[in-house]
Amino acid sequence: MKIPLEDLFEDIVGKAQRGLQVSDQDLCQRAHLSQEDLRPLKKGSGTLAGVPGLAEALGLGPKALAASYSKDWYPTDVPAIDGAKQFNTPLIDMTVNAYLIWDPETKEAAVFDTGADASELLAFVDSAGLTVKYLFLTHTHQDHVADLGAIVKRTHAEIFSPDLERLPETKIVREGDQLRLGKLRIEARLTNGHSPGGTSYVVHGLQNTVAVVGDSLFAGSMGGAPNDYQKALRNNMEKLLSLPVDTLVCPGHGPLTTIGNEREHNPFFAR
């Protein structure tokens, strides 16, 4: 099943406007739009002619934003990697992702976030004969830790939570920490902005580099960051978009993507 993009055009515009703390009145002036033109655009309608001015006013890539408005982009050339699997589960009015990454030779595995219901993930662990050593949390918003108890009870994995969002009875993970998983190497990168301690995990040793990014980055968008917007942009640019173009990006919501896709098609970063 094709997982929908997490954010539509209106979500992207709203996140940028809130992050920059720009009022509707100021946005109209910067984008050379009337209130009558802006109002429908903020709801995802209006006319395409208003999109370039809106992009310039909000520091977004005009071509990528226009593609979002037209709903004609979805990540392409996303590699299928032996040793990495996405699990997408419904939670109220949205879906949330969890990930399983393992060394195909040793069968040692790590879980990243929990999703809303880990039953499918745990069933796969059993069917594939994997041994789960670690459970890494990208951040501690409820949708990402909702089934923590079930995973820990079944696997007895060591739990790692970010230093700035530490959960009780977990180990701390900090910027630059590295752990071995069979022949794989897992590197922690602080990519906060969406949440105080948001952390991404870059996995080296599979056929492609894999980055589990939580809500720091989505396919064609990023997590909302109204209080730390510039930090979120900077962290994404410096710590994620600097990875190789064929890196598999595993976001907290929405479909898988690649660094190459996001450099070219994400309105927050494409130019």
N, C-alpha and C positions, 0 to 999 in steps of 0.2 A: 504494500500500500504506500502510495506517495504521500509523505508527510508535508503538510502545507507550510509555507514560510511563516515564521513566527510573527513578523511585522508587515503590515501593509503600508502604503504610501502615507496615509494619515498618521500612523503610529510613528513613522520616522520623522515626519515634520513636527509632531508633538514633542517627541523626545529632544530634538534639537532646539526647539523653541524654549522648552522648560530648562534645558541645560544651560542655554545662553541667557536665560531670564529676560527674554524679550517680550514685551507686551504686544497685544494685537495691533495697537495703534502704531508702535514703533516698527513692527514687522511690515505693516502696510506701507509705511514711508520708505523703508529700506528696499522693499521688493517692488515699489511703484505699483501697488495694487490698491484698489478701493476696498472698503470693508465688505461690500457686496461681492467682490471677486474673491476675497480671502475666505469668507465664511464657508462656501461650498468646497473649496480646495482643502480646508482643514478636515472635511468630512470625506475626502477621497473622490469628490466629483469636481464640478467646475470645469474649466477648460485647460487644455495642455499649454496654451499660450502663457499662462501665469506661472508655470513651473520653473523656467529658467531664472526669473526674478526671485522666486522663493528660494531656490538653491543658492543663489549668490548671497542673499540676505542671511541665510543660516549656515553658510560655509559648507554646503553640501555639493557633491559632484552633480552637475546638471544632467549629464547623459544618464548616469545611474539613477538619479531621482526620476527622470522622465520614464525610464524603463519600469521603475516601481509603480509610477502612476498608471502606466499602460498595462501593467500586470503581464508583461511578456518576458520576464526573466525568472529562471530557476537554475540552481547550480548544475553544471555539466561537468563531465570528465572527472567524476568523483570515484576514486579507486576503491575496489573491494579488496580488503587487506586480510590475509589469513593471520588471525591473532587479534582482531578488533571487531567488536559487535555492538550495535546500538539497540537499546530497548526503549520503546516509546509507549508511555502509559497515560491514560486519561486521568485528569484531576479537576473536578468541578467543570469549569468552562474552558479548560485548556488541556494540553498534554505536556508532559515533562520527560526528559531523557535520562537514562542511566547507561553506563558503558561497562563492558567487560573487555579487558585486554590481557593477553596471555602470551607466554613464550610457547610457540608450537612444538618445540622439542621437549622441554621439561614439563610442560602443562601447568606450570605455576602461573597463577592469575591474580589480577587486581580488579576490584570493582571501583568505579568512579561515580559518586552520587548514588541515590537509591531509587529514583523514580517514585511514583505513587504506589506501585505494587510490584514487588520484586519476584513474584512467583515464576514468571517466564524466564527471568534471568537465572534463578536458582535451578530451574528445570534444565536449562542449557548447561549449567555447570556440571550437573550430574550426567547428562547424556554425552558430554564431550570428555568426561573423565578429568576435569580440571580440579586443581587444589587452590582455593582462594587464600592468599597470604595477607593481602592488604585491602583496606577499604579507604579510599581517599575522598574527602569532601572538598568541592570547589568553593562552597560557601554554605552557610547554615540557614538560609531561608527554608521555610517549612516544606515547600514542594521538592526540595533536593535532599531532605533527610527523612521523608515521610515513612519509609519502610526500613529504617535503620535497624530496628530491633529484630526483624525477621532475618535479615542478612547475617547479623552478628550471631544470632542463635544457631543458625544452620552452619555457618562457616568458621566461626570463632576467629575471624580475621582481626588483625591489628587495625585499629581505626586511627586515621590521621585527619585532624581538622586544622584550619589555618590559625596561625598564631594570634591574629587580631579578631578571630571569631571562635575561640576555643570552646569546645563542648566538654563537659565533665567526663572524666575517665577515658580521654583520648590522648594520643600523642600529638605533639605540635609539629606542624610543617611550616618552614620559613623560606623566604626567597633564597634560591640557590641550593637548597637541600637536594640530595640525590640518593636514590635507593636502587638496589639491584632487584630484578625480578627474572630469575633464570639468567638468560644472556641479555636481557633488556635492561636499559637504564632509564629511570624515571626522574625527571628534573622538575622542581617546583619553581614557578615564576609568579611573583606577586602582581596581579593584574586588577587591583582593586579600583573602585570608582563606583561600580554598581552596588557593591557592599563593602563594609570596612576592610575585610580581609580577603576578598575574592582572590582565589589562586587558580592558576592554570597549570596543567601537568603536561610536559612535553616528553613523549616516549620515543626513545631512540633504540633501533635494533631490529625493527620490522622492515618490510620491503619499502615502506615510506615512513617518514617521520609522522607521528600522530600527536595532535594537541587537543587535550580535553580542556575546554575553556569555560565551562559553566555558563554564566550569563554575561561574561565579558564581551562576547562576540557572537552574533547570530549570522546565518546566511542572509546577506543583504541588509544587515542592521546590526544593532548592539543593544545591550541591556540599558535600561533607563538609568541615568545618573544625574538627577537634578541638583545634587549638592557637590558632586565631584566630577563634573562633566569633562573638564579639561584634563584631569588626571586619567579618567577612563580613556579618552581619546589618545593621550600620550602613551599609556601603557599598552593599548592595542597596537599602536604604530610601532613602538620600540621593541616590544617583547613578543608579539605574535606575528604581525605582518612582515617582520624581518626574517621569518622562517622560510625555508625553501618553498617555491611555488607549488610543488606537488604534495605538500604537507596536508594530511587529512585533518580537517577541523571538526571536532565533535562538540557541538554547542549544547547548552542546557535545555533549549527548546528549538523546535523546528528541525529541518533536514541537515544531513551532513553536507559539508562543503569543502573547499580547499583554499589555501592561502592565495593561489592564483585567481580564483573566482572573486575573492573578497577585495583584492587589490584593484581589480578592474570593474567590479559591479556593485560594491558596497557604497552607497551614497555618502557615508561618513568619511570614507577614505579615498575613493576614486576621484580623480581630477581630469 
